[in-house]
Amino acid sequence: MPGWPSPAERRALDAFPERIGPEDLEEHFRLSPTDMRFALRHRGDSRLGVAVQLCALRWLGFVPDDLAAIPQPALLSLCDRLEAIPGDLDDYGTREQTRTDQLAAARDHAGFRSWDVPEASALEAWLTVRAMEHERPKELFTLAAEQLHVQRIARPSVDGLVRLIGAARERARQATFDALADQLTDRAMRACLDRLLERRGDGTTWIEWLRTPAPDASPRYILGQLEKFTYLRELGADPIDLSMLPPGRVRMLAADGRRRPAWELARLAASRRLAVLLAFCAQTLVERGDELIDLYAGAVQNAERHARFAVAKQREQTARARDDHAQLGQTLARILVDAIEHGEDPVSRALAEVGETRLRAAAQDPGRLTRRVEDQRRDALAARHAHLAQFAPRVLAALDLKAAPGDQPLLDAIRYVEVNRERQLLPDAPHEVLSPTYRAWVVDEHGRVVRTRYELVLWLVARDALRARRLYRAGSHR
């Protein structure tokens, strides 16, 4: 967050909030008998001024310079208890030493410690640990203020705390690089990482190409994402170890790689740039792998949807054909009845009224109108094999899938088909991973397993297993 805090933010951090809730009013501005005795030891308008400092310290952890900007409900509450008027604050602190002395007294009464070198050193060390998880200065400022409040240490000036946060962030970045140094000593690896910021032949940088998701689950885009996944593995993203870093630091580094343009990353110091690129590669490999699983499942589902549409269209055509056959049967029955009653030649009359072409068409493929919808759906799905074959085997092979207990036979069957890709028939293919209905469908009339059908069924079963997490990628976010 460059330039934080802005002048307006700086003023707000050093001032009273505009409003105070009833809980804060009750907790921090209700003077106890001890507080009353402490305030009443001071004379005149100092009573209200020192009470405001005491309550502000308890509420905010620091005392704003402009005491008169205290929220009205809090001021009126103190005035009521001390029998003072709001105007008493107007002249309070005209003598700076008086206000400083009374602030010290209020701090001691509230049980707060003053800010000094040991507290600064301890807070910087604490902030360095937090900065490994939280990079934003504003968030670190809030955490630091809360930590000081809990430890009852008076908060320093905004500038002092901002400088401390900057030092803590720098120490966290150096600690990150030190933790990853062993993986960045190889000169070839460093060169590969820096190459991500260079331009490809299409004008985009390699890092922009890698972080672009697929717009849909078409074979073209699936193969494009598979190319990115393979590129990252060949670059060496698989063995990258980020386990020594807090999860928040890993997310921050990877987010920098996804968000920052290449020219901005190139301007970072080498230690920070390489750490960002290393985390980006490791996380993007995981993301592209998860994306491939989603794309694969989506493409198989699309194939099933196309098959359902094809069957629905076919069933509509079948219904019309059945109506035509019923009408034809009624016509032929009438011709036969007339032939029986009047001795006519039924063949000559049928040829004259129906026509030979229509009769022959009705006699062809007599089982077409009585096929089960399940058989039609499988045949329609088989017509999508060539579409799925463009990417499905390559995706399943590239993902290096693992199997949950009990699902290893499915993984073995997928690898068996991959090894026997050139064979059209698979006589020794394992059948136990298929349901009984599919076992009958994948064999030909001679009982031999047809590779395309067997492969198609495996893709369906693998899709279901991936969705149920029975097949999975090691290191996947899911």
C-alpha positions, 0 to 999 in steps of 0.5 A, a space after each residue: 500500500 504505497 504512501 500509507 498513511 495519507 495525510 488524512 489517514 494520519 490525522 485520523 489515526 492520531 485523533 479521537 473517533 467521531 463517535 463512541 458506542 455505549 459499551 465503550 462509554 460505559 467501560 472506559 468513561 465510568 470513573 471509579 472512586 479511585 479515579 475520582 480521587 485521582 482527578 480531584 487531586 488536580 485543581 480547576 480545569 485540570 480535573 477535567 483535562 486529566 480525566 479525559 487523558 486517563 479515559 482516552 488512554 484506557 479507551 484508545 491506548 494513546 491520548 490525542 493532542 486535541 482533547 476538545 475533539 472527544 465525542 460529546 457523550 464521553 465529555 458530558 459524562 465526565 463533566 457530570 461526574 466532576 461537576 465541570 463544564 466542557 469549556 474547562 478543556 479550552 484552556 487546559 494544557 496552555 502550559 505544556 509541562 503541566 499537561 505532560 506531567 499530568 499525562 505521566 500521572 494518568 499513565 501511571 494511574 491507569 497502569 500503562 508503561 511509557 514507550 521506550 527502546 526495549 518496548 520498541 525492540 520487542 514490538 519490532 520482533 513481534 511485528 516481524 512475525 506478524 508481517 510474515 502473515 500480513 503484508 499490509 501496513 494498515 493491518 499491521 498498524 492495527 495489530 500493533 496498536 492492539 498488542 500495545 493496548 493489551 500489554 498496557 504500553 502507551 502507543 507512540 506517534 503514528 510516524 514512529 509506529 509506521 517506521 517500525 512497521 516498515 522495518 518489520 516488513 523488511 525483516 520479514 522479506 529478508 527472512 522469507 528469502 533466507 528460508 528459500 535461499 537453498 532453492 534459489 542458489 541454482 543459477 539455472 533456476 534463477 534464470 528460469 524464474 526471471 524468464 517468466 517476466 520476458 515476452 513470448 512470441 505472441 507479445 504477452 509475458 510468460 507470467 501473464 500466459 501462465 496466470 490466465 485461466 481457461 474461458 470454457 471447457 472446450 478441447 482447445 482451452 483444456 489443451 492450452 491449460 495442460 500446456 501451462 501445467 506441463 511447462 510449470 512441471 518442466 520448470 521445476 515447480 513440482 518439488 518447490 518446498 514452501 512448508 517452512 513459510 507461514 501459509 499467509 506469507 505463501 498466499 501473499 507471495 503468490 498473490 503478488 505474482 498473480 497481481 503485479 504486472 511483469 514490469 513491476 515485478 522486474 523492478 523489485 529487489 532480486 531477493 523479493 522478486 525471486 521469492 515471489 516468482 518461486 511461490 507463484 510457480 508452486 501455487 500456480 502449478 496447484 491451481 492449474 492442476 485443480 483447474 484441469 480437474 474442473 475442466 475435465 469434469 465439465 467437458 465430460 458433463 458437456 459430452 453427456 449433455 450432448 448425448 442426452 440432447 441427441 437421444 431426445 431428438 432421436 426419441 422425437 423422430 422415433 415417436 413420429 416414425 411410430 405414428 407413421 408405422 401405426 398408420 401404415 399398419 392400419 392401412 395394411 390391416 384394412 387391405 388384408 380384411 378387404 382381400 379376405 372378404 372380396 377376394 382381392 389381391 392384397 399385394 397389388 392393392 398395397 403397392 397401389 395405395 402405399 407404394 413399394 418405397 414406403 413398404 421397404 422403408 418400414 421393413 428395414 431396421 425393425 428394432 430401431 423403434 423399440 431400442 431402449 433409451 439406455 442403449 440409445 444414450 450410450 451410443 450417442 455418448 460413444 459418438 463423443 469419444 473422438 471429442 473427448 479423446 483430444 484431451 482426456 487421456 493426456 489430462 489424466 496422465 499428466 495429473 499424476 493421480 493418486 487413489 483412495 483406498 479401494 479405488 486403486 483398480 480404477 487407477 490401474 485401469 486408466 494406466 492400462 488403457 494408456 499403455 495399450 492405446 494403439 490396440 483396438 481390442 483389449 481382451 485382458 482389460 480389468 472389468 471390476 471397475 465397471 458397473 454390470 450394465 457397462 460391462 455388457 456394453 463395452 464388449 463386441 458380439 464376440 465378447 472382446 472389449 472394444 477399447 473406445 467404449 471401455 475408455 469412454 466408460 473409464 472417463 465417466 467413472 474417473 470423472 465421478 471419482 474425481 468429484 468424490 475425491 476418491 481420485 486426487 492430486 497430491 498437493 491439491 488445494 482440494 
